[in-house]
Amino acid sequence: MKKKQNFEEMLAELNAIVDKLSDEETPLEDSLNLYAQAAEKIAACRTVLANAELRIEEIEQTMAQNAEGGQNEE
């Protein structure tokens, strides 16, 4: 069973894939497979980033609500 990678691990793997794709010695078939792997990693990274953005928005909303509530109590 494959362990779920965190964002930093996926980004490191993407960088390794880019290095392999940049190598002129990489055969075309391997390049196509690497490209497909990279596309999957990019999609997964985008999901992680979108979830992080949602969490940040939730935190900011909570902070704004708490600030508004604190002002009304004075």
Biopython code that builds the backbone (N, CA, C, O; Angstrom):
import numpy as np
from Bio.PDB.StructureBuilder import StructureBuilder

atoms = [
    (1, "MET", "N", (0.832, -1.179, 0.000)),
    (1, "MET", "CA", (0.000, 0.000, 0.000)),
    (1, "MET", "C", (0.880, 1.247, 0.000)),
    (1, "MET", "O", (1.815, 1.362, 0.793)),
    (2, "LYS", "N", (0.575, 2.157, -0.880)),
    (2, "LYS", "CA", (1.395, 3.344, -1.039)),
    (2, "LYS", "C", (1.001, 4.414, -0.019)),
    (2, "LYS", "O", (-0.181, 4.710, 0.150)),
    (3, "LYS", "N", (1.990, 4.987, 0.655)),
    (3, "LYS", "CA", (1.767, 6.032, 1.645)),
    (3, "LYS", "C", (1.361, 7.328, 0.949)),
    (3, "LYS", "O", (1.911, 7.692, -0.090)),
    (4, "LYS", "N", (0.385, 8.017, 1.545)),
    (4, "LYS", "CA", (-0.050, 9.290, 0.976)),
    (4, "LYS", "C", (1.060, 10.318, 1.158)),
    (4, "LYS", "O", (1.584, 10.499, 2.257)),
    (5, "GLN", "N", (1.404, 10.982, 0.072)),
    (5, "GLN", "CA", (2.481, 11.962, 0.112)),
    (5, "GLN", "C", (1.952, 13.322, 0.555)),
    (5, "GLN", "O", (0.815, 13.686, 0.258)),
    (6, "ASN", "N", (2.790, 14.061, 1.266)),
    (6, "ASN", "CA", (2.416, 15.428, 1.590)),
    (6, "ASN", "C", (2.849, 16.338, 0.442)),
    (6, "ASN", "O", (3.512, 15.898, -0.497)),
    (7, "PHE", "N", (2.471, 17.593, 0.531)),
    (7, "PHE", "CA", (2.731, 18.542, -0.552)),
    (7, "PHE", "C", (4.220, 18.623, -0.871)),
    (7, "PHE", "O", (4.607, 18.611, -2.040)),
    (8, "GLU", "N", (5.047, 18.703, 0.150)),
    (8, "GLU", "CA", (6.488, 18.855, -0.070)),
    (8, "GLU", "C", (7.090, 17.641, -0.763)),
    (8, "GLU", "O", (7.981, 17.774, -1.601)),
    (9, "GLU", "N", (6.598, 16.454, -0.409)),
    (9, "GLU", "CA", (7.086, 15.233, -1.062)),
    (9, "GLU", "C", (6.673, 15.199, -2.534)),
    (9, "GLU", "O", (7.455, 14.820, -3.406)),
    (10, "MET", "N", (5.422, 15.606, -2.790)),
    (10, "MET", "CA", (4.962, 15.632, -4.181)),
    (10, "MET", "C", (5.748, 16.654, -4.998)),
    (10, "MET", "O", (6.083, 16.401, -6.155)),
    (11, "LEU", "N", (6.038, 17.794, -4.404)),
    (11, "LEU", "CA", (6.793, 18.828, -5.104)),
    (11, "LEU", "C", (8.212, 18.351, -5.407)),
    (11, "LEU", "O", (8.735, 18.602, -6.492)),
    (12, "ALA", "N", (8.827, 17.670, -4.457)),
    (12, "ALA", "CA", (10.170, 17.118, -4.675)),
    (12, "ALA", "C", (10.147, 16.089, -5.807)),
    (12, "ALA", "O", (11.053, 16.048, -6.639)),
    (13, "GLU", "N", (9.107, 15.262, -5.828)),
    (13, "GLU", "CA", (8.992, 14.269, -6.889)),
    (13, "GLU", "C", (8.779, 14.948, -8.247)),
    (13, "GLU", "O", (9.334, 14.517, -9.258)),
    (14, "LEU", "N", (7.977, 16.003, -8.258)),
    (14, "LEU", "CA", (7.788, 16.756, -9.502)),
    (14, "LEU", "C", (9.107, 17.324, -10.008)),
    (14, "LEU", "O", (9.391, 17.262, -11.204)),
    (15, "ASN", "N", (9.908, 17.872, -9.112)),
    (15, "ASN", "CA", (11.213, 18.406, -9.511)),
    (15, "ASN", "C", (12.106, 17.321, -10.087)),
    (15, "ASN", "O", (12.836, 17.561, -11.049)),
    (16, "ALA", "N", (12.053, 16.128, -9.503)),
    (16, "ALA", "CA", (12.844, 15.005, -10.023)),
    (16, "ALA", "C", (12.349, 14.605, -11.420)),
    (16, "ALA", "O", (13.146, 14.284, -12.302)),
    (17, "ILE", "N", (11.045, 14.630, -11.605)),
    (17, "ILE", "CA", (10.478, 14.296, -12.917)),
    (17, "ILE", "C", (10.915, 15.324, -13.955)),
    (17, "ILE", "O", (11.280, 14.966, -15.075)),
    (18, "VAL", "N", (10.878, 16.596, -13.583)),
    (18, "VAL", "CA", (11.304, 17.653, -14.507)),
    (18, "VAL", "C", (12.767, 17.453, -14.904)),
    (18, "VAL", "O", (13.136, 17.626, -16.066)),
    (19, "ASP", "N", (13.588, 17.089, -13.928)),
    (19, "ASP", "CA", (15.000, 16.828, -14.236)),
    (19, "ASP", "C", (15.143, 15.698, -15.254)),
    (19, "ASP", "O", (15.939, 15.794, -16.189)),
    (20, "LYS", "N", (14.366, 14.622, -15.067)),
    (20, "LYS", "CA", (14.435, 13.492, -15.998)),
    (20, "LYS", "C", (13.926, 13.895, -17.382)),
    (20, "LYS", "O", (14.486, 13.492, -18.401)),
    (21, "LEU", "N", (12.856, 14.697, -17.404)),
    (21, "LEU", "CA", (12.314, 15.145, -18.690)),
    (21, "LEU", "C", (13.280, 16.069, -19.412)),
    (21, "LEU", "O", (13.299, 16.118, -20.642)),
    (22, "SER", "N", (14.077, 16.799, -18.654)),
    (22, "SER", "CA", (15.039, 17.729, -19.243)),
    (22, "SER", "C", (16.257, 17.015, -19.820)),
    (22, "SER", "O", (17.002, 17.581, -20.620)),
    (23, "ASP", "N", (16.448, 15.774, -19.407)),
    (23, "ASP", "CA", (17.582, 14.989, -19.881)),
    (23, "ASP", "C", (17.307, 14.521, -21.308)),
    (23, "ASP", "O", (16.342, 13.798, -21.554)),
    (24, "GLU", "N", (18.137, 14.926, -22.224)),
    (24, "GLU", "CA", (17.954, 14.569, -23.636)),
    (24, "GLU", "C", (18.112, 13.070, -23.879)),
    (24, "GLU", "O", (17.715, 12.568, -24.931)),
    (25, "GLU", "N", (18.680, 12.363, -22.929)),
    (25, "GLU", "CA", (18.885, 10.924, -23.071)),
    (25, "GLU", "C", (17.639, 10.114, -22.699)),
    (25, "GLU", "O", (17.589, 8.909, -22.946)),
    (26, "THR", "N", (16.634, 10.768, -22.106)),
    (26, "THR", "CA", (15.425, 10.052, -21.704)),
    (26, "THR", "C", (14.628, 9.666, -22.950)),
    (26, "THR", "O", (14.265, 10.532, -23.746)),
    (27, "PRO", "N", (14.356, 8.381, -23.121)),
    (27, "PRO", "CA", (13.611, 7.932, -24.297)),
    (27, "PRO", "C", (12.188, 8.517, -24.320)),
    (27, "PRO", "O", (11.633, 8.874, -23.281)),
    (28, "LEU", "N", (11.629, 8.604, -25.500)),
    (28, "LEU", "CA", (10.313, 9.200, -25.679)),
    (28, "LEU", "C", (9.253, 8.499, -24.837)),
    (28, "LEU", "O", (8.461, 9.159, -24.164)),
    (29, "GLU", "N", (9.232, 7.190, -24.867)),
    (29, "GLU", "CA", (8.219, 6.444, -24.101)),
    (29, "GLU", "C", (8.327, 6.750, -22.610)),
    (29, "GLU", "O", (7.314, 6.933, -21.936)),
    (30, "ASP", "N", (9.550, 6.804, -22.101)),
    (30, "ASP", "CA", (9.762, 7.157, -20.696)),
    (30, "ASP", "C", (9.295, 8.585, -20.429)),
    (30, "ASP", "O", (8.695, 8.868, -19.392)),
    (31, "SER", "N", (9.572, 9.473, -21.368)),
    (31, "SER", "CA", (9.144, 10.867, -21.219)),
    (31, "SER", "C", (7.625, 10.983, -21.135)),
    (31, "SER", "O", (7.094, 11.762, -20.344)),
    (32, "LEU", "N", (6.941, 10.205, -21.951)),
    (32, "LEU", "CA", (5.473, 10.221, -21.918)),
    (32, "LEU", "C", (4.941, 9.717, -20.581)),
    (32, "LEU", "O", (3.997, 10.280, -20.026)),
    (33, "ASN", "N", (5.553, 8.654, -20.070)),
    (33, "ASN", "CA", (5.153, 8.130, -18.760)),
    (33, "ASN", "C", (5.444, 9.137, -17.654)),
    (33, "ASN", "O", (4.635, 9.324, -16.745)),
    (34, "LEU", "N", (6.589, 9.776, -17.737)),
    (34, "LEU", "CA", (6.943, 10.797, -16.753)),
    (34, "LEU", "C", (5.984, 11.984, -16.811)),
    (34, "LEU", "O", (5.596, 12.542, -15.785)),
    (35, "TYR", "N", (5.616, 12.352, -18.028)),
    (35, "TYR", "CA", (4.676, 13.454, -18.206)),
    (35, "TYR", "C", (3.334, 13.124, -17.550)),
    (35, "TYR", "O", (2.732, 13.977, -16.898)),
    (36, "ALA", "N", (2.874, 11.898, -17.722)),
    (36, "ALA", "CA", (1.612, 11.466, -17.110)),
    (36, "ALA", "C", (1.717, 11.491, -15.585)),
    (36, "ALA", "O", (0.783, 11.912, -14.902)),
    (37, "GLN", "N", (2.853, 11.041, -15.055)),
    (37, "GLN", "CA", (3.071, 11.074, -13.602)),
    (37, "GLN", "C", (3.066, 12.510, -13.102)),
    (37, "GLN", "O", (2.489, 12.815, -12.058)),
    (38, "ALA", "N", (3.711, 13.381, -13.853)),
    (38, "ALA", "CA", (3.771, 14.792, -13.462)),
    (38, "ALA", "C", (2.378, 15.405, -13.454)),
    (38, "ALA", "O", (2.046, 16.171, -12.549)),
    (39, "ALA", "N", (1.562, 15.081, -14.446)),
    (39, "ALA", "CA", (0.202, 15.618, -14.512)),
    (39, "ALA", "C", (-0.604, 15.188, -13.291)),
    (39, "ALA", "O", (-1.370, 15.981, -12.744)),
    (40, "GLU", "N", (-0.438, 13.939, -12.859)),
    (40, "GLU", "CA", (-1.124, 13.451, -11.659)),
    (40, "GLU", "C", (-0.644, 14.193, -10.415)),
    (40, "GLU", "O", (-1.449, 14.572, -9.565)),
    (41, "LYS", "N", (0.659, 14.399, -10.310)),
    (41, "LYS", "CA", (1.210, 15.109, -9.148)),
    (41, "LYS", "C", (0.747, 16.563, -9.126)),
    (41, "LYS", "O", (0.434, 17.104, -8.065)),
    (42, "ILE", "N", (0.706, 17.184, -10.284)),
    (42, "ILE", "CA", (0.261, 18.577, -10.367)),
    (42, "ILE", "C", (-1.194, 18.682, -9.914)),
    (42, "ILE", "O", (-1.547, 19.594, -9.166)),
    (43, "ALA", "N", (-2.031, 17.762, -10.361)),
    (43, "ALA", "CA", (-3.437, 17.773, -9.958)),
    (43, "ALA", "C", (-3.560, 17.584, -8.445)),
    (43, "ALA", "O", (-4.358, 18.258, -7.793)),
    (44, "ALA", "N", (-2.778, 16.678, -7.900)),
    (44, "ALA", "CA", (-2.815, 16.443, -6.457)),
    (44, "ALA", "C", (-2.324, 17.675, -5.690)),
    (44, "ALA", "O", (-2.895, 18.028, -4.658)),
    (45, "CYS", "N", (-1.278, 18.324, -6.185)),
    (45, "CYS", "CA", (-0.764, 19.540, -5.549)),
    (45, "CYS", "C", (-1.801, 20.656, -5.590)),
    (45, "CYS", "O", (-1.974, 21.387, -4.615)),
    (46, "ARG", "N", (-2.483, 20.783, -6.710)),
    (46, "ARG", "CA", (-3.528, 21.806, -6.830)),
    (46, "ARG", "C", (-4.642, 21.559, -5.822)),
    (46, "ARG", "O", (-5.172, 22.504, -5.238)),
    (47, "THR", "N", (-4.999, 20.305, -5.615)),
    (47, "THR", "CA", (-6.026, 19.971, -4.634)),
    (47, "THR", "C", (-5.573, 20.362, -3.235)),
    (47, "THR", "O", (-6.335, 20.955, -2.471)),
    (48, "VAL", "N", (-4.340, 20.029, -2.905)),
    (48, "VAL", "CA", (-3.803, 20.381, -1.583)),
    (48, "VAL", "C", (-3.803, 21.900, -1.400)),
    (48, "VAL", "O", (-4.186, 22.400, -0.342)),
    (49, "LEU", "N", (-3.375, 22.626, -2.422)),
    (49, "LEU", "CA", (-3.337, 24.086, -2.334)),
    (49, "LEU", "C", (-4.743, 24.684, -2.225)),
    (49, "LEU", "O", (-4.954, 25.643, -1.483)),
    (50, "ALA", "N", (-5.691, 24.126, -2.956)),
    (50, "ALA", "CA", (-7.073, 24.617, -2.877)),
    (50, "ALA", "C", (-7.640, 24.381, -1.477)),
    (50, "ALA", "O", (-8.330, 25.243, -0.932)),
    (51, "ASN", "N", (-7.354, 23.223, -0.901)),
    (51, "ASN", "CA", (-7.802, 22.936, 0.462)),
    (51, "ASN", "C", (-7.142, 23.859, 1.474)),
    (51, "ASN", "O", (-7.781, 24.296, 2.430)),
    (52, "ALA", "N", (-5.885, 24.151, 1.269)),
    (52, "ALA", "CA", (-5.185, 25.075, 2.157)),
    (52, "ALA", "C", (-5.801, 26.471, 2.064)),
    (52, "ALA", "O", (-5.972, 27.152, 3.075)),
    (53, "GLU", "N", (-6.127, 26.882, 0.857)),
    (53, "GLU", "CA", (-6.746, 28.198, 0.663)),
    (53, "GLU", "C", (-8.097, 28.262, 1.381)),
    (53, "GLU", "O", (-8.419, 29.278, 1.997)),
    (54, "LEU", "N", (-8.880, 27.202, 1.309)),
    (54, "LEU", "CA", (-10.160, 27.156, 2.017)),
    (54, "LEU", "C", (-9.971, 27.251, 3.523)),
    (54, "LEU", "O", (-10.717, 27.949, 4.210)),
    (55, "ARG", "N", (-8.974, 26.549, 4.026)),
    (55, "ARG", "CA", (-8.701, 26.607, 5.468)),
    (55, "ARG", "C", (-8.304, 28.007, 5.895)),
    (55, "ARG", "O", (-8.737, 28.484, 6.944)),
    (56, "ILE", "N", (-7.479, 28.675, 5.084)),
    (56, "ILE", "CA", (-7.064, 30.048, 5.393)),
    (56, "ILE", "C", (-8.274, 30.975, 5.408)),
    (56, "ILE", "O", (-8.404, 31.815, 6.298)),
    (57, "GLU", "N", (-9.161, 30.822, 4.424)),
    (57, "GLU", "CA", (-10.366, 31.649, 4.382)),
    (57, "GLU", "C", (-11.234, 31.416, 5.616)),
    (57, "GLU", "O", (-11.778, 32.365, 6.181)),
    (58, "GLU", "N", (-11.368, 30.158, 6.037)),
    (58, "GLU", "CA", (-12.148, 29.845, 7.229)),
    (58, "GLU", "C", (-11.528, 30.486, 8.470)),
    (58, "GLU", "O", (-12.241, 31.035, 9.309)),
    (59, "ILE", "N", (-10.221, 30.416, 8.582)),
    (59, "ILE", "CA", (-9.527, 31.022, 9.719)),
    (59, "ILE", "C", (-9.739, 32.525, 9.729)),
    (59, "ILE", "O", (-10.020, 33.109, 10.775)),
    (60, "GLU", "N", (-9.606, 33.155, 8.564)),
    (60, "GLU", "CA", (-9.786, 34.601, 8.470)),
    (60, "GLU", "C", (-11.213, 35.004, 8.816)),
    (60, "GLU", "O", (-11.428, 36.021, 9.475)),
    (61, "GLN", "N", (-12.193, 34.211, 8.375)),
    (61, "GLN", "CA", (-13.580, 34.505, 8.716)),
    (61, "GLN", "C", (-13.811, 34.395, 10.217)),
    (61, "GLN", "O", (-14.485, 35.237, 10.809)),
    (62, "THR", "N", (-13.257, 33.366, 10.825)),
    (62, "THR", "CA", (-13.389, 33.184, 12.272)),
    (62, "THR", "C", (-12.738, 34.333, 13.014)),
    (62, "THR", "O", (-13.287, 34.835, 13.995)),
    (63, "MET", "N", (-11.568, 34.752, 12.552)),
    (63, "MET", "CA", (-10.876, 35.870, 13.194)),
    (63, "MET", "C", (-11.699, 37.153, 13.066)),
    (63, "MET", "O", (-11.800, 37.925, 14.019)),
    (64, "ALA", "N", (-12.285, 37.378, 11.891)),
    (64, "ALA", "CA", (-13.094, 38.576, 11.672)),
    (64, "ALA", "C", (-14.342, 38.547, 12.548)),
    (64, "ALA", "O", (-14.728, 39.572, 13.110)),
    (65, "GLN", "N", (-14.972, 37.386, 12.669)),
    (65, "GLN", "CA", (-16.158, 37.263, 13.514)),
    (65, "GLN", "C", (-15.805, 37.485, 14.975)),
    (65, "GLN", "O", (-16.556, 38.135, 15.703)),
    (66, "ASN", "N", (-14.676, 36.955, 15.408)),
    (66, "ASN", "CA", (-14.240, 37.138, 16.786)),
    (66, "ASN", "C", (-13.913, 38.606, 17.050)),
    (66, "ASN", "O", (-14.210, 39.122, 18.128)),
    (67, "ALA", "N", (-13.312, 39.272, 16.088)),
    (67, "ALA", "CA", (-12.978, 40.686, 16.255)),
    (67, "ALA", "C", (-14.253, 41.519, 16.340)),
    (67, "ALA", "O", (-14.339, 42.440, 17.153)),
    (68, "GLU", "N", (-15.239, 41.203, 15.509)),
    (68, "GLU", "CA", (-16.502, 41.926, 15.549)),
    (68, "GLU", "C", (-17.223, 41.687, 16.858)),
    (68, "GLU", "O", (-17.788, 42.618, 17.433)),
    (69, "GLY", "N", (-17.212, 40.466, 17.333)),
    (69, "GLY", "CA", (-17.858, 40.129, 18.612)),
    (69, "GLY", "C", (-17.199, 40.814, 19.773)),
    (69, "GLY", "O", (-17.872, 41.227, 20.717)),
    (70, "GLY", "N", (-15.889, 40.942, 19.718)),
    (70, "GLY", "CA", (-15.142, 41.608, 20.792)),
    (70, "GLY", "C", (-15.416, 43.095, 20.839)),
    (70, "GLY", "O", (-15.411, 43.685, 21.919)),
    (71, "GLN", "N", (-15.657, 43.717, 19.695)),
    (71, "GLN", "CA", (-15.937, 45.146, 19.650)),
    (71, "GLN", "C", (-17.303, 45.458, 20.219)),
    (71, "GLN", "O", (-17.488, 46.515, 20.822)),
    (72, "ASN", "N", (-18.265, 44.567, 20.046)),
    (72, "ASN", "CA", (-19.623, 44.789, 20.525)),
    (72, "ASN", "C", (-19.736, 44.667, 22.035)),
    (72, "ASN", "O", (-20.667, 45.207, 22.632)),
    (73, "GLU", "N", (-18.798, 43.962, 22.661)),
    (73, "GLU", "CA", (-18.862, 43.744, 24.101)),
    (73, "GLU", "C", (-18.365, 44.945, 24.881)),
    (73, "GLU", "O", (-18.619, 45.020, 26.083)),
    (74, "GLU", "N", (-17.684, 45.868, 24.277)),
    (74, "GLU", "CA", (-17.114, 47.015, 24.993)),
    (74, "GLU", "C", (-18.146, 48.015, 25.367)),
    (74, "GLU", "O", (-17.824, 49.036, 25.974)),
]
sb = StructureBuilder()
sb.init_structure("model")
sb.init_model(0)
sb.init_chain("A")
sb.init_seg("    ")
for serial, (resi, resn, name, xyz) in enumerate(atoms, 1):
    if name == "N":
        sb.init_residue(resn, " ", resi, " ")
    sb.init_atom(name, np.array(xyz, "f"), 0.0, 1.0, " ", f" {name:<3s}", serial, name[0])
structure = sb.get_structure()
